[in-house]
């Protein structure tokens, strides 16, 4: 079935909003414990420091409220669907890096920044309609859809922060689920088909890759991994070959090689 004819996965906007706030609270608590030495540490994101990464994480929420402060855009329909969002992110990296460095430099008190951003989000977002159109960096999106993308931003960068600063920030289950599902659906959008079944228990199963469609019994081509490994693969934090070598991914069948399709986000 062509991607345009697939029924889009539905997300509960209230649960999504709660998940965004819960993950943001986990990050805020951890950032509040960081020492000056930890804040100066490098990250796996080019030349970003932990301080810049921590500042950047607030943009996951402030991007929503900043868009809500603008007049609703003129298009009657969204320019970008939720499942198209991951592929649209690659061209924004340089500008986002500049904005994150400026934000970190302008806000030495990170806890105050986190408090301000969370307060503004809680004030503005619950009263906005789910169908409200927002002008985002990549195009016009529904508020409900844009909130799902915030779980990706928060979960992915929580993992970056844990790796860089040796932290153990927890993942809100709903945020991790939404992030995993969106990136799995993005794979199915990029490589439509039914010859490979990708399993990411307990959150997602999708079929993808052109070829013979599986209809019953054990699929001939299966990929299985855990949510965090999948997220790292989909965002380029780890490579397919490395994940296979480390037994973080199971892949069986002649078509069960996703290396050429990854990463999904820049």
N, C-alpha and C positions, 0 to 999 in steps of 0.2 A: 504494500500500500504506500503510495507516495507520501512524503512527510506532510504535505499540506492537508491530506485527508485523515491523518491520524487524530484521534481524540486527545486533546491536550490534557495532561495530568492536572488535577485540581488540588489546590492548597487552601486550607482554611485560613483566611486573613487574620483572624483573631489569634489563632495559634502561632501563625508566622510572626506576628508582631510581638507576642510574648517571648518567642524563641530568640528574636533579635535582641530584645532587652535583657534576657537572661544571659546570653553569651557575652554581651557587652559588659554586664555586671561582673562576670567571671574575669574578664580581661582587666577591667578597672581595678578589681581587688588585687590582682597580681602585679599590675604596673605600679600600684602604690607601695609595693615592697622592694622595688628595684633600687639598688644603690647607684651612685654616680658612676662607679666602675662598670656596672652591668649596663647602664644606659649608653655607655660609650662603646660597647662591644659591637663587632661587625655582625652582619646577618648574611643569609644566602641570597639576598636581594641586591646584587651588585654592590654599590658602595653605601647602601643605607646602613645607618647605625640602629641600635635598638631603640634609642630615643625617637628617631625619625619614623621607625616602624610603629611605635606606640602612638605617636601623633597621628600617623596615617589611619590607624584603626578607628579613630573618632570620625573620620570622613565617611565611614559606612552609614552612620546615622545622620550626620550633618548634611550629607548629599540629599537625603530625603526632605529634611526640613527646609533647606535652601530652595529646593524645587517647589515646595508647597507655598513658599513666600512669593513666587512668581505667578503672574496670571496664567490660567490654564491655557495651554497652547491651542492654536487654531484648528489643527487637523481633527476631524471628527472621529478618527480611528487611530489606534497606536501605530507608529511606524516600525516598531520592533516588538516581536513576540518574546515571551519568556525564554523559550527554547533557543531562540536565535541570539540571545544576549551573550553567552560565553564566547562565541566566535567573533563578537564585535569588539572585544576588549583589547586586542593586541596593539592597536595603533595609539593607545592612550598612555603607554608606559612612561614616556619622557615627561609629558606634562604633569602626570600624577606625581612623579618623583620630585619635580620642582615644587609643586604645591605642598607636598609632604615636608620637604626641607624647610620651606618658608613657615609652615604651620608650627613645626617643632621649634624654630628659632623665635617665633613670636609668642610662644606659650611655654615658658620655662616651668610653670606649675602645671604638670600634666593632670594631677587629680582635679584641679579646678576646671581644666578644659573638659575632662570627662564628665564632671558634674553638670557643667553648662550644656553640653551637647545632649546628655541624657534627659535633662529637664526640658529642653526645647522639644525633643522628640516626643516625650510623654504628653506635653501640652498640645502639640499640633496634630499628631498623626491619628489618635483615636477618633477625632471628630471629622476627619476627612473621609470622603466616600471611597470605597474600594475601586470604583471605576474612574476616579479622578485621574486625568492625564497629567503626566509630569514631563518636563523637558529635562532629559538627562544628558550626560556627555555623549552618549551614543545614539540618541534619538528619543522620540516620544514613547513613553511606556505607561501602562496602567499602574496606579499606586500598588495594587495588590501584587502585581508581577514584580515590580521593582523591590518590594519588601523581601521577596524570595531571593533575589540576587544579593541582598544584604547578608543573608545567612552564608552565602558562598564567601563573600568578602571577610566576614568575621571568622568563620571556621578555618579558612585557608591561612589567614594571617595569625590566628591563634597558634596554629601549627608552626608557622615561621618563628613566632615569638618563643614558643617552647624550645625549639631547636637552638635558637641563638643564645638565649639567656639561661638555659638549663632549667626551665620551669616545668611545671606539671599542671598547667591551666586545664580545668575540665572542659568537656564539650557538652553543651546542652543537647539532650537527645533529639529534640525536635529540630534544632538548628542543624545538627549533623545529618539527620534524615533528609531534610529539604535540600541541603547542599549536595548530598550524594545522589539524590534522585534527579535533580536538575542536570548535573554533569553526565549522568547516565543517559538521560533523554537527549542531551546535546550530542552524544556519540551516535545514537540512533538517527538523529537528524542529519549528521554529517555523513554517515554511511548507511543509508536506508536499505533494508533487506531483512531476510529471516534466516540466514544460514548459520549465524553464530548467536549463541545465547550467552549474555554477560550477566553473571550473578554477583550481587554485592550484598550478601546477607548482613543484617536482617531487613535492609531498606529497599532494595531495588533489584529488578530483573528486567532486562530489555533484550530484544532481538535486533540484530543489525547485520550489515555486510551483505552485498548482493550475492545471490546464489540460490541453490535449492532450499526451499522453506521447510523447516521442521514442523511436523504436525502432531506426532504422537511418539510415545516412548522416550528413550534417552536421546537427547540431541547429539548429533555427530560432532559438533564443534561447540565447546564450552570453555568459557573463561570465568574464573571465580577468584575473588579477592575480598579483602576487608575494606570498610569504608575509608579509613585514612590512607591506605595504600592506593585505593582508587583515586582519591582526591589528589594525592601527590602525582600520580601518573597523568591525570587530566590537566593539571596545572603546570607540568614540567618540573616539579620538585624532585622527581626521580625518573629514571629511564626504564623502559620496558625490559630490556635485557638484564638490568641490575635487579629488578623486582623478581624476575624469573630465577636468576642465580641465587637470590636470597630466599627463595621459596615463599615469597610474599604473594605470588600469583600462581594459580594453577591454570594451565592451558592445554586442552586436548583437542585434536582434530587438525586437519591440514589447513583449515581456514582460520584457526584460532590464534592468529598473530596480529595484534593491534598496533604494532610498533609504528607503522606508516600513518596511522590515524591520530596519534598522540604527539604532543599535548593538544587539548581542545581550547585552552586559553593561553594567551601570550604572557 
